[in-house]
Amino acid sequence: MSESATDRQSLTGRQGSASVSRGANVPLVPFLYGVAGREELPGVALVRLLADLGLTPAAARSLIARMRRDGLIAATPRGRGADYRLAGTFLESFRQVRHGRPEPPSWDGFFHAVFYTVPEARRAYRDRLRRAASLARYGLMQPGVLISPADRRDHLLAELGGPPEEGTVYFGRVELPTADAAEVAHRAWDLAELDRRYREHTARLTAAVAAQPVPPGPGAAALAAYARLFGGSLTDTLRTPPGLPPELLPDDWPLPALLAAVGRTYAHFGPPVIAYVEEVISESGA
């Protein structure tokens, strides 16, 4: 695969943050924190809830350990175990989902940008840069140029820990007229694909509420069904970068309709699932 093709696959968001964080099961973890409405969960409860979602206990512990190494969760010892709290971009995303997105500002004429050249010999650093950029929801303007509507260099620097031993990483701006910026945003964040996915999620969630007027009672099966119902919808809502001005979005942008559908689905199916998760947390001694 060519350098430019690799960049685009890693950074346009087509694979989502889960794949960047190395595992399709990664989104299950912030999903469980969201159901619990907590930024920290006991490890015993987290492993049990992940088992309810189909992971073996060994796979759940391996996932948690990997996410700790990736800086997505952090541990606090408690007795013979540990409590795990969301960290980094996962914590930011959790709070964004809970409290909503602030209204984005109008287009002010420029993107914040990262200009990088990292040779193949420093591939590990380049991979960390791509991963950090994806989690911070930078888009790829062109090979070697990442853009964001907000200056998120602190997120990148926290992950990278300094410049590469070989190559360069510079921060700056890319100034563009509104029409050109809209075209660039369309490509950088694959807004056509997000438009399609948002509409599909909205239709699926709306149909599920209509088809099951009485939600199932609390239990592991209800939690698993709830996770399947939401699928990738919650993750996908975060793929539109925070602060992307409305002038750069397609007409009739479907994200607000999806967020409304998520709210209705949560109000309908959520209470018994939340009750079950709270029971598991309570049994863990938290």
N, C-alpha and C positions, 0 to 999 in steps of 0.2 A: 504494500500500500504506500502511496506517495506521501510525502510530508504534508502537503495541503489536504489530502483526503483524510489523513489521520487526524489533523487538527480539526477538520470540520466534523468528523464523527464524534470526537471527544468533547467539542465545545459548543456545538449548535444546540445541545439539549435534546437531541433526538433519542438518546438513550436515557436521559434523565439522571438525576443525582444518584439514584440507587446504583446504577451500573458504574458510575464514576467511583462510588464508594465500595465497589467490588462485591456485589451480591444483590440478587433480586429480593432477598428477604430484608434488606436494610430498612425500607419504608415501614415495615411492620413495627419497628421500635418506636419511632415518633408517633405512629398511629395509636399505639397503646398509651403513650403519655397523653395524647390528646383525649382519648376516651376517659382516662383517669382525671384529666384536668390538673395534672401536676407536672412540675419540672423535674421532680426526683421520685424514683421508685425503688423499693427494696429489691435487691438482686433475686431473692427467692421468688417474689411475686412476678418479677419480669420473666424469669425462666419458665414459670408455670404458665403464664399467659401466652408466651411464645409457643409453648407446647400445645396449648389450646388451638393455636393457629396452624398447627401441623409440623412444627419443628420437633426433633428429638431434644431431650435436655442437653445432650452433648453438643448438638448443632446450635442450640440457643446460647450456650456458654461461649462457644467459639465465635458466634456472631457478636456477642457483647464484647469479647476481648478484642476482636478486630476493630470494632467501632471505637473502643478506647484508644487503640493505637492510631487511628485516623483522626482523633481529636473531636469526635462527634458526641461522645459522652465522657463523663469523668466519674471516678469512684471515690466514695468516702467510706472508710472501714466502719463496720458496725457489728460488734461481737465477732462471730466466726465468719461473717459474710461481709457484704458491702451494700451501700445504697449507690444508685447510679443516677446522675443528673445529666440533663441535656447540656451540651456545650457548643460553642462556636456558631456556625451557621445553622445548625439544627435548632439551637435554642432561639436564635433570631427568627427562624421560620415558624417555630412553635408559637412564639409570642405574636407573630404577624397573623397567624390563623386565628388565634384566640381573640385578639384585639382589633383585627381588621387592618387593612392597608390605609395609610394616610392618603389624602388626595394628592395625586402627583402634580408637580408644578407644570406650568406651561413650558414649551420648548424655548430654551434660552440660547440656542444656536450652536451648541457643541456637545459632544460626548467626551467623557473622561476615557482615557486610553492607556493601554499598556503596549509598549513596543518591545518585542523580545527577539533575540537570536540566541539559540542554545544549541550547540553542536551535538551530533549523535553520541560523541564520547561522554556527554553529560546527560544522557537520556533520563536517568533517574530524576534529576532536577527538573527537566522538561516535563516529565510525567506529573511531578508534584505541582508544577505551575498550572498545567491543564486541569488537574483535579481541583485545585484551589479556585481557579477561575470559574469552573463549572458550578461549584458549590456557592460561589459569590454571585452567580448568574451574570457573568460577563458573556457577551456574544462575540463571535468571530467576524470581524469586518473583512479581513483577508489574512492569508498566512502571515503570522508574526505580529498581527495587530488585533488586540482585544479591546472591546468598547463596553461602556456601561453608562447609563444615564446619571449615575451618582459615583462619587469618588469612593471606591471600595478598596483602595490600596492597603489599608490596615488589615483587611481580611486576608489578602494575599501575603503580605509580609509576615503575618503571624504564622501562616502555614509554611512559608518558604524559609524563614529564618535568616535571610540575607541574600546577596546577589550570587549568581553562579560563579564557580571558579573559572570557567571559560564562557565567553558569550556576554550578552548584555541584556538588561531589563531596565527600560526607561518608562517613566510616567509622564503623561502630557495630555493634550486635548486634540480632538479632531473637529474642526468647525465646518458646518454644512448648512446650506439652506434647508428649510423645512421639508420640501418635496424630496430632496436628495436624502435627507436624514430618514424619512419614512421608508424609502426604498432600502436603505442600508439596514434599518431595524427589521424590516420584513425578512431579509436574508439572514441577518445575524442571529435572530431568535426563532427563525422558522415559524413566523406568525401564521402562515396559511395552515400548517400542520396543527398548531395549537388551536386555531379556530375550529378545525374539524373535530379535534378531540374534545374540546369544551362542549360543543353541541351534542356529541354522542353521550358524554357523561350526563349532561342535563336531561336528555331524553330518557336515559336508563334510570336515573334516580327518580325522576317524576313518575315513570311507569311503575316502579317498585312500590312507591307509596300508595298509588291508586290500586295496585293489585293486591295489597295486603293491608286492609284497613285496620286490622287488629294485629299489632306486632307480637312476635313470640316473647315468651317469658324469659326471665334471666337464666343464664347458663352458658356453658362453654360453647354449645352449638350456636346459640344466638350471637355470641361474640364472633365466631368464625364466619357466620353468614353476614354479619355486619361488615367485617373486613372485606369479604368478597364483593359485597354490594358497592362499597366505595371504590374498590379497585385502585386504579391510579389517579382518581379524580383529585384527591387532596394534594398529591405530589405535583400533578399537572398545574394546579392553580398557582404554584410557586414558581413555575417556569417562565411566567411573564415577569421580567425584572422589576423590582420595586422602583418607583419613580419614573417609569417610562411615560413620557408626556402623551396625553390623549391625541395630540395632533399627529403622532407617529403611528397610531394604531389603525387597523382597517375599520371601515364603516361597520356599524352594528356589531361591535366587538362583543363576543358572547360571554366573557368572563363574569360580568355582573349577574347574568342569568344563571350561570353555573353556581356562583356563590349563594344565590338565593335558593337554588335547589338543594345545595348541601345543607343549608340551614333548616329547610323543611324536613329533609330526611333525618337529620340529627334530632329534631324535635319529635319526630314520629317514632323512630326505631331506637333512639339513644337511651331513654331512661332505664329500661330493663337491663340493657348491656352495661350501662354505667353502674347500676346496682350490683351486678355480678362482679365487675372489676373491683369495686370498693370492698366487696366481701373477700375476694382473694387477697387484697392488700391488707385488710384487717387480720386475716388468718396468718399473715406473715409476721405479725407482731408490730407493724408500723403504726 
